[in-house]
Amino acid sequence: MAGRSRAQRRLERPVQILEVAFEEFVEHGYAATRLEDVAARAGVTKGTIYFYFENKEHVFASMVRELWLPLHQEVTLFLQKETERSTTEFLRAFLHFLHQALARDRRASEIFRLLIAEARRFPDLLDEHYARFARPVLERLGQTLKQGAAQGEFRNTALPEFAEVLIGPALTLNVWSLLFANRKPVDLDRHFEATIDLFLRGLLPR
């Protein structure tokens, strides 16, 4: 029983280390974060960290992958489930989902900020994030816009080629919340309604 308990703790320890590392990276940035501080905060030795991770770069990359995984899975599940709505309904539901994920989830917001700050240091990590999250989102939005135009719900525009325009407000809100949340709080629900009203009215046939 005791042996199994130790084995269970051993399996959980890497995730616990990454949770603590996340807080250190958020508070101090990548360059100033020290593994000895991560170890102290996690209540383990520095050697324990090296048992699971090669170096600080490996800790950072593993942290991003591990803590972004739930969002990647949510996006995949959403795209698989949402197949019976009209294009307008799907667009509204999907943009609302992205608003929630990118603006309300502190972890997603902070990892997004860290990815921007360390993009040059971790190009492979950025490529992986694009392939697993950004590209599927953009492809599905582009398909939805083309389908809506084909069905007469939307105007024919160049927007399907630049679907990132649709997630621009959510990304801007993400950055705004990180920088100015204490200076000018934003009502996220009203912000979304303003965003969706602007987009849907702009896409309606004239």
C-alpha atoms as a printed R data frame, in Angstrom:
    type eleno elety resid chain resno       x      y       z
1   ATOM     1    CA   MET     A     1   0.000  0.000   0.000
2   ATOM     2    CA   ALA     A     2   2.770  2.378   1.011
3   ATOM     3    CA   GLY     A     3   4.743  1.449  -2.111
4   ATOM     4    CA   ARG     A     4   1.798  2.215  -4.343
5   ATOM     5    CA   SER     A     5   1.302  5.517  -2.571
6   ATOM     6    CA   ARG     A     6   4.925  6.496  -3.214
7   ATOM     7    CA   ALA     A     7   4.554  5.453  -6.833
8   ATOM     8    CA   GLN     A     8   1.451  7.609  -7.165
9   ATOM     9    CA   ARG     A     9   3.248 10.599  -5.672
10  ATOM    10    CA   ARG     A    10   6.108 10.024  -8.068
11  ATOM    11    CA   LEU     A    11   3.720 10.143 -11.024
12  ATOM    12    CA   GLU     A    12   2.100 13.332  -9.744
13  ATOM    13    CA   ARG     A    13   5.327 15.145  -8.888
14  ATOM    14    CA   PRO     A    14   6.264 16.316 -12.427
15  ATOM    15    CA   VAL     A    15   2.865 17.973 -12.821
16  ATOM    16    CA   GLN     A    16   3.208 19.621  -9.408
17  ATOM    17    CA   ILE     A    17   6.636 20.936 -10.390
18  ATOM    18    CA   LEU     A    18   5.219 22.377 -13.609
19  ATOM    19    CA   GLU     A    19   2.351 24.038 -11.732
20  ATOM    20    CA   VAL     A    20   4.868 25.752  -9.460
21  ATOM    21    CA   ALA     A    21   7.152 26.587 -12.380
22  ATOM    22    CA   PHE     A    22   4.211 28.312 -14.068
23  ATOM    23    CA   GLU     A    23   3.836 30.687 -11.112
24  ATOM    24    CA   GLU     A    24   7.582 31.402 -11.080
25  ATOM    25    CA   PHE     A    25   7.701 32.108 -14.815
26  ATOM    26    CA   VAL     A    26   4.649 34.363 -14.539
27  ATOM    27    CA   GLU     A    27   6.075 36.321 -11.611
28  ATOM    28    CA   HIS     A    28   9.689 36.636 -12.759
29  ATOM    29    CA   GLY     A    29   9.788 35.899 -16.482
30  ATOM    30    CA   TYR     A    30  11.810 33.163 -18.105
31  ATOM    31    CA   ALA     A    31  15.292 34.691 -17.770
32  ATOM    32    CA   ALA     A    32  14.987 35.535 -14.076
33  ATOM    33    CA   THR     A    33  13.357 32.260 -13.009
34  ATOM    34    CA   ARG     A    34  15.753 29.921 -11.188
35  ATOM    35    CA   LEU     A    35  15.205 26.202 -10.774
36  ATOM    36    CA   GLU     A    36  16.303 26.392  -7.155
37  ATOM    37    CA   ASP     A    37  13.396 28.765  -6.516
38  ATOM    38    CA   VAL     A    38  11.021 26.402  -8.326
39  ATOM    39    CA   ALA     A    39  12.317 23.552  -6.177
40  ATOM    40    CA   ALA     A    40  11.926 25.514  -2.942
41  ATOM    41    CA   ARG     A    41   8.399 26.551  -3.844
42  ATOM    42    CA   ALA     A    42   7.508 22.975  -4.772
43  ATOM    43    CA   GLY     A    43   9.028 21.588  -1.584
44  ATOM    44    CA   VAL     A    44  11.515 19.368  -3.409
45  ATOM    45    CA   THR     A    45  15.250 19.415  -4.029
46  ATOM    46    CA   LYS     A    46  16.766 20.857  -7.179
47  ATOM    47    CA   GLY     A    47  17.995 17.337  -7.927
48  ATOM    48    CA   THR     A    48  14.386 16.155  -8.015
49  ATOM    49    CA   ILE     A    49  13.652 18.615 -10.808
50  ATOM    50    CA   TYR     A    50  16.650 17.337 -12.778
51  ATOM    51    CA   PHE     A    51  15.381 13.805 -12.281
52  ATOM    52    CA   TYR     A    52  12.319 14.681 -14.377
53  ATOM    53    CA   PHE     A    53  13.579 17.541 -16.578
54  ATOM    54    CA   GLU     A    54  16.903 18.108 -18.323
55  ATOM    55    CA   ASN     A    55  17.159 21.863 -17.717
56  ATOM    56    CA   LYS     A    56  15.158 25.074 -17.405
57  ATOM    57    CA   GLU     A    57  14.332 25.075 -21.120
58  ATOM    58    CA   HIS     A    58  12.819 21.613 -20.745
59  ATOM    59    CA   VAL     A    59  10.830 22.747 -17.698
60  ATOM    60    CA   PHE     A    60   9.426 25.742 -19.599
61  ATOM    61    CA   ALA     A    61   8.517 23.766 -22.721
62  ATOM    62    CA   SER     A    62   6.939 20.980 -20.663
63  ATOM    63    CA   MET     A    63   5.012 23.530 -18.614
64  ATOM    64    CA   VAL     A    64   3.530 25.153 -21.717
65  ATOM    65    CA   ARG     A    65   2.581 21.787 -23.239
66  ATOM    66    CA   GLU     A    66   1.088 20.400 -20.029
67  ATOM    67    CA   LEU     A    67  -0.916 23.452 -19.015
68  ATOM    68    CA   TRP     A    68  -2.149 24.244 -22.538
69  ATOM    69    CA   LEU     A    69  -3.287 20.651 -23.099
70  ATOM    70    CA   PRO     A    70  -6.781 21.135 -21.581
71  ATOM    71    CA   LEU     A    71  -7.446 24.066 -23.921
72  ATOM    72    CA   HIS     A    72  -6.200 22.135 -26.945
73  ATOM    73    CA   GLN     A    73  -8.521 19.299 -25.986
74  ATOM    74    CA   GLU     A    74 -11.463 21.663 -25.459
75  ATOM    75    CA   VAL     A    75 -10.962 23.187 -28.899
76  ATOM    76    CA   THR     A    76 -10.762 19.773 -30.538
77  ATOM    77    CA   LEU     A    77 -13.913 18.600 -28.756
78  ATOM    78    CA   PHE     A    78 -15.789 21.789 -29.630
79  ATOM    79    CA   LEU     A    79 -14.925 21.496 -33.314
80  ATOM    80    CA   GLN     A    80 -15.999 17.850 -33.352
81  ATOM    81    CA   LYS     A    81 -19.311 18.468 -31.595
82  ATOM    82    CA   GLU     A    82 -20.509 21.635 -33.292
83  ATOM    83    CA   THR     A    83 -21.706 20.199 -36.608
84  ATOM    84    CA   GLU     A    84 -25.452 20.846 -36.682
85  ATOM    85    CA   ARG     A    85 -25.695 24.605 -36.155
86  ATOM    86    CA   SER     A    86 -26.259 27.121 -38.911
87  ATOM    87    CA   THR     A    87 -23.107 28.963 -39.932
88  ATOM    88    CA   THR     A    88 -24.228 32.095 -38.096
89  ATOM    89    CA   GLU     A    89 -24.994 30.145 -34.920
90  ATOM    90    CA   PHE     A    90 -21.700 28.283 -35.126
91  ATOM    91    CA   LEU     A    91 -19.723 31.486 -35.643
92  ATOM    92    CA   ARG     A    92 -21.342 33.101 -32.635
93  ATOM    93    CA   ALA     A    93 -20.829 30.000 -30.454
94  ATOM    94    CA   PHE     A    94 -17.219 29.540 -31.506
95  ATOM    95    CA   LEU     A    95 -16.226 33.171 -31.033
96  ATOM    96    CA   HIS     A    96 -17.881 33.100 -27.616
97  ATOM    97    CA   PHE     A    97 -15.881 29.979 -26.776
98  ATOM    98    CA   LEU     A    98 -12.639 31.707 -27.802
99  ATOM    99    CA   HIS     A    99 -13.514 34.795 -25.783
100 ATOM   100    CA   GLN     A   100 -14.071 32.634 -22.732
101 ATOM   101    CA   ALA     A   101 -10.873 30.652 -23.256
102 ATOM   102    CA   LEU     A   102  -8.534 33.533 -24.017
103 ATOM   103    CA   ALA     A   103  -9.927 36.245 -21.750
104 ATOM   104    CA   ARG     A   104 -11.389 34.502 -18.699
105 ATOM   105    CA   ASP     A   105  -8.813 31.739 -18.196
106 ATOM   106    CA   ARG     A   106  -5.846 33.219 -16.321
107 ATOM   107    CA   ARG     A   107  -3.619 30.272 -17.154
108 ATOM   108    CA   ALA     A   108  -4.317 30.522 -20.881
109 ATOM   109    CA   SER     A   109  -3.757 34.282 -20.803
110 ATOM   110    CA   GLU     A   110  -0.453 34.035 -18.974
111 ATOM   111    CA   ILE     A   111   0.895 31.206 -21.136
112 ATOM   112    CA   PHE     A   112  -0.068 33.195 -24.205
113 ATOM   113    CA   ARG     A   113   1.954 36.122 -22.822
114 ATOM   114    CA   LEU     A   114   4.937 33.882 -22.057
115 ATOM   115    CA   LEU     A   115   4.808 32.419 -25.566
116 ATOM   116    CA   ILE     A   116   4.961 35.910 -27.060
117 ATOM   117    CA   ALA     A   117   7.842 36.899 -24.806
118 ATOM   118    CA   GLU     A   118   9.868 33.747 -25.502
119 ATOM   119    CA   ALA     A   119   8.929 33.084 -29.150
120 ATOM   120    CA   ARG     A   120  12.500 33.538 -30.385
121 ATOM   121    CA   ARG     A   121  13.901 31.247 -27.734
122 ATOM   122    CA   PHE     A   122  11.338 28.485 -28.357
123 ATOM   123    CA   PRO     A   123  10.437 28.523 -32.086
124 ATOM   124    CA   ASP     A   124   9.608 24.796 -32.091
125 ATOM   125    CA   LEU     A   125   7.172 25.312 -29.223
126 ATOM   126    CA   LEU     A   126   5.516 28.136 -31.127
127 ATOM   127    CA   ASP     A   127   5.247 25.956 -34.241
128 ATOM   128    CA   GLU     A   128   3.647 23.210 -32.157
129 ATOM   129    CA   HIS     A   129   1.137 25.618 -30.642
130 ATOM   130    CA   TYR     A   130   0.241 26.945 -34.077
131 ATOM   131    CA   ALA     A   131  -0.243 23.439 -35.484
132 ATOM   132    CA   ARG     A   132  -2.340 22.181 -32.553
133 ATOM   133    CA   PHE     A   133  -4.387 25.269 -31.715
134 ATOM   134    CA   ALA     A   134  -4.171 28.234 -34.086
135 ATOM   135    CA   ARG     A   135  -4.284 26.448 -37.441
136 ATOM   136    CA   PRO     A   136  -7.344 24.250 -36.668
137 ATOM   137    CA   VAL     A   137  -9.171 27.321 -35.364
138 ATOM   138    CA   LEU     A   138  -8.355 29.410 -38.429
139 ATOM   139    CA   GLU     A   139  -9.186 26.599 -40.852
140 ATOM   140    CA   ARG     A   140 -12.575 25.985 -39.248
141 ATOM   141    CA   LEU     A   141 -13.426 29.688 -39.167
142 ATOM   142    CA   GLY     A   142 -12.431 30.008 -42.817
143 ATOM   143    CA   GLN     A   143 -14.585 27.030 -43.772
144 ATOM   144    CA   THR     A   144 -17.530 28.455 -41.846
145 ATOM   145    CA   LEU     A   145 -17.229 31.826 -43.575
146 ATOM   146    CA   LYS     A   146 -17.077 30.185 -47.023
147 ATOM   147    CA   GLN     A   147 -20.067 27.987 -46.193
148 ATOM   148    CA   GLY     A   148 -22.038 30.990 -44.956
149 ATOM   149    CA   ALA     A   149 -21.294 32.882 -48.165
150 ATOM   150    CA   ALA     A   150 -22.260 29.880 -50.300
151 ATOM   151    CA   GLN     A   151 -25.596 29.629 -48.467
152 ATOM   152    CA   GLY     A   152 -26.273 33.335 -48.762
153 ATOM   153    CA   GLU     A   153 -25.973 34.035 -45.017
154 ATOM   154    CA   PHE     A   154 -22.784 36.110 -45.444
155 ATOM   155    CA   ARG     A   155 -21.363 38.356 -48.121
156 ATOM   156    CA   ASN     A   156 -18.509 37.132 -50.307
157 ATOM   157    CA   THR     A   157 -15.427 38.821 -48.861
158 ATOM   158    CA   ALA     A   158 -11.716 38.153 -48.438
159 ATOM   159    CA   LEU     A   159 -12.309 37.325 -44.768
160 ATOM   160    CA   PRO     A   160 -12.030 33.509 -45.171
161 ATOM   161    CA   GLU     A   161  -8.393 34.089 -46.178
162 ATOM   162    CA   PHE     A   162  -7.783 36.141 -43.038
163 ATOM   163    CA   ALA     A   163  -9.851 34.387 -40.392
164 ATOM   164    CA   GLU     A   164  -7.416 35.641 -37.745
165 ATOM   165    CA   VAL     A   165  -9.335 38.928 -37.999
166 ATOM   166    CA   LEU     A   166 -12.213 37.211 -36.202
167 ATOM   167    CA   ILE     A   167 -10.086 36.218 -33.208
168 ATOM   168    CA   GLY     A   168  -8.405 39.632 -33.076
169 ATOM   169    CA   PRO     A   169 -10.827 41.069 -30.471
170 ATOM   170    CA   ALA     A   170 -10.323 38.064 -28.153
171 ATOM   171    CA   LEU     A   171  -6.534 38.379 -28.452
172 ATOM   172    CA   THR     A   172  -6.705 42.130 -27.875
173 ATOM   173    CA   LEU     A   173  -8.897 41.573 -24.835
174 ATOM   174    CA   ASN     A   174  -6.365 39.025 -23.586
175 ATOM   175    CA   VAL     A   175  -3.538 41.570 -23.798
176 ATOM   176    CA   TRP     A   176  -5.712 44.349 -22.390
177 ATOM   177    CA   SER     A   177  -6.652 42.228 -19.383
178 ATOM   178    CA   LEU     A   178  -3.007 41.427 -18.684
179 ATOM   179    CA   LEU     A   179  -1.942 45.073 -18.883
180 ATOM   180    CA   PHE     A   180  -4.873 47.215 -17.794
181 ATOM   181    CA   ALA     A   181  -7.369 45.051 -15.900
182 ATOM   182    CA   ASN     A   182  -6.827 47.081 -12.708
183 ATOM   183    CA   ARG     A   183  -7.041 50.417 -14.543
184 ATOM   184    CA   LYS     A   184 -10.025 49.830 -16.790
185 ATOM   185    CA   PRO     A   185 -11.871 46.572 -16.123
186 ATOM   186    CA   VAL     A   186 -13.825 45.205 -19.065
187 ATOM   187    CA   ASP     A   187 -17.251 43.612 -18.894
188 ATOM   188    CA   LEU     A   188 -16.369 40.487 -20.879
189 ATOM   189    CA   ASP     A   189 -19.950 39.594 -21.767
190 ATOM   190    CA   ARG     A   190 -20.720 43.071 -23.120
191 ATOM   191    CA   HIS     A   191 -17.397 43.118 -24.941
192 ATOM   192    CA   PHE     A   192 -18.322 39.868 -26.653
193 ATOM   193    CA   GLU     A   193 -21.778 41.115 -27.610
194 ATOM   194    CA   ALA     A   194 -20.227 44.253 -29.116
195 ATOM   195    CA   THR     A   195 -17.737 42.108 -31.029
196 ATOM   196    CA   ILE     A   196 -20.266 39.649 -32.412
197 ATOM   197    CA   ASP     A   197 -22.659 42.467 -33.347
198 ATOM   198    CA   LEU     A   198 -19.884 44.195 -35.310
199 ATOM   199    CA   PHE     A   199 -18.849 41.037 -37.143
200 ATOM   200    CA   LEU     A   200 -22.283 39.655 -37.940
201 ATOM   201    CA   ARG     A   201 -23.619 43.006 -39.146
202 ATOM   202    CA   GLY     A   202 -20.510 43.444 -41.260
203 ATOM   203    CA   LEU     A   203 -20.968 40.017 -42.834
204 ATOM   204    CA   LEU     A   204 -24.682 40.348 -43.627
205 ATOM   205    CA   PRO     A   205 -25.563 40.671 -47.308
206 ATOM   206    CA   ARG     A   206 -26.165 44.277 -48.286
